[in-house]
Amino acid sequence: MSGATPASAEQAVQDTQRWLERAVIGLNLCPFAKAVHARGQIHYAVYQQDEEGGLIDALLDEARALAASNAAERDTTLLIAPNILTDFLDFNGFTARAERRLARAGFEGQFQLASFHPRFQFAGTEADDITNATNRAPYPTLHLLREDSVSRAVEAFPDAEAIFGRNMQTLEQLGHEGWAALDIGPRGAAS
């Protein structure tokens, strides 16, 4: 991440929590996030290294810790990597490798891996398409979700498949100015 001041772990967590509260929960992009946030069941971890070599190991460590914890205390983990993988295509490739490593480590069927990135871009969209913002976070972030919790949440939400379409519509209505007004970018690193 040359040319930028690395974000401190504390700042990366604060920025991520602000994004979660204002965008993910505030815009209801994920109807399941509010409850785990309110109950303090989200664990935030920060990988501060400036090389990706140890990030998969950190993810596996977080998966083991999540598996060993009680879901009532820690239901999900956000692993924030503020100082690496700033290129979305590199991050996307890394995420695919990380999913394979989680499966080889025995976590398939136990955890899902979701990913968020400041420059997230859905296939077939332009980089400035506002709908990409549904998966944009202040920093590259890997989200470990318990399969059991996801299944329960989907059962409780009658039309879970409609979330994606509703999110696209929400972002289109909000527009770029509305998204910028949320003030959810990183504060810990210089652009």
N, C-alpha and C positions, 0 to 999 in steps of 0.2 A: 504494500500500500504506500508506495513512494510518494512523497510530497505532502502527505497528510499526517497530522499528529494522531497517534494511536489513542483510541478511546480507553479510559480506565474501565475496569470491570464494573465499578459502581455506576459510572455514567452509562455504560452500555445497558445495564439492567434498568436504570431509570428511564432511558429512552425507549426501551422495549415495553416497559410497563405503560408508559404514556401512549404509545402506539396501540397497545392492547386495549386500554381503556377508551381512547378516543375513536379509534377506527374499528377494530374488531368487535368490541362490545358496543361502542357508541353508535355505530352504523348497523349493528346487528348482523355483521358479516358471518359470524359463527354463533348461532343461537345457543350453543353448548358452552361457550367460553365464560359467560357471566357467572354461572354457578360455581365453577371450579376456582375462578378468580375471587369471588366473594368469600368462599370457604378457605382461601389460602392454600389450595391444593396444587398450585403451579410452582414447580421448582425452576429457578433460573440459574443457569450455569454459563460461565463465560470462558471461552478458549481465547486467550490473549496472545498466543504466539503469532508470529508473522509469516509462518510457513505451514502448509497444510499437512505435512507429514504426520503430525500427532493428532490431527482432528478426528480421524476415524477411531483411534484409540480412546480419545476423550468421549466420543459418542458411545463406544462400547462400554466404557466405565459408567457413563450415565444410564445406559440401558440396564446394566447389572444393578446399579443403585436403585433404579425405579422398580425393577423386578423384586428386589429385596424389601421394598418399603410397602407399607399399608396404603392402599388406594385412598382411604379416607384422609390420610395425611399428605400424600404426594400422588396425585392422580396422573400428572403429566409433566413433562420436562421440556423447557426451551433451552437449547444450547446455542448461544450467541457467539459468532465469530467476527468481531468487529474489525479485525486487522488483516483479513485474507479473503480470497475468493471474491474480489470486487467485480470481476467480469462474470456476468450472469451465465454465459455458456460454460465457463469453467466450473462454476458452482453447480449447474445443472448436471454436468458430467460427474462431478464429485458426489452429488446426491444419489445418482444411480449406483455408483461404486459402494457408497455407504449402505444402501438398501441390501445389496448383495452380501456385504460383510455382516450385517445384522442377521440375515437369514442363515449364513454359514455358522454364526455364533449361537444359533439355536433360538433366536427371537422371532422367527416367522410364526405368525398366528398369535403371538403374544403382544407385539407392538406394530403400529403403523408409523411410518416416517413421513411427515409433511415438511415442506420447505417454503421459506419466505426469503425474499431478496430485494434490496432497494431498486434493482433494475429488472425485476421479474417480468417475463414476457411470455404470454401464451402463444403456442404455435399458431401461425396464421394471422397474427395481429401485428400492427405496427408498434414500434417501441413507445410511441407517445399515446397509444390507445388507453384511455382512462380505465377501461375494464381490467387492465393488468394490475391496477392498484389493489385489487382484492388480495393479492399475494405479495404485496410489497411491504416490507418492514424496514426499520432504520438500518439494520445490518443483516448480513447473511445469517440465517437462523434455521436450525434443524429442530423440528418439533416431534418428540416421541410421544405417541398416544397409546394408551392401553386399548387393545382390541375389545376387551370386555366393556370398557367404558364407552367406546364408540358405538358398539352394538346396542347398549342400553339407551344411549342418547338418541340413536336413530329410531328405536322402537317408540320412544317417548315423543318424538317429533313426527307428526302424521305425514308430512310431505317433505322428507329430508332431501329427496332428489330435486326439489324445486329451489333449494338454497342457491345453487350456482346461478341459475337464471335470475333469481331475485337480486343477487349480488351485482350482476351485470347491470341490471336496471337501476339499482341504487347508485352505482358509480356513474352511470351515464347521466342521471338526474343531478348528481352532485357536481360533476364536471371538474376540470382541472383547478379552477379557482376555489371551489368548495373543498377539494382535497388539500390544497395548499393551506387553506385557512385552518385545517385541523392542527397544523403545527406539530407534526409528528416525525420530523426528520431527526437525524443524529445531532446531538448537541456536544458530544464529546470529541468530535474530530473536525478538523478544518477541511473544507471542500477544496 
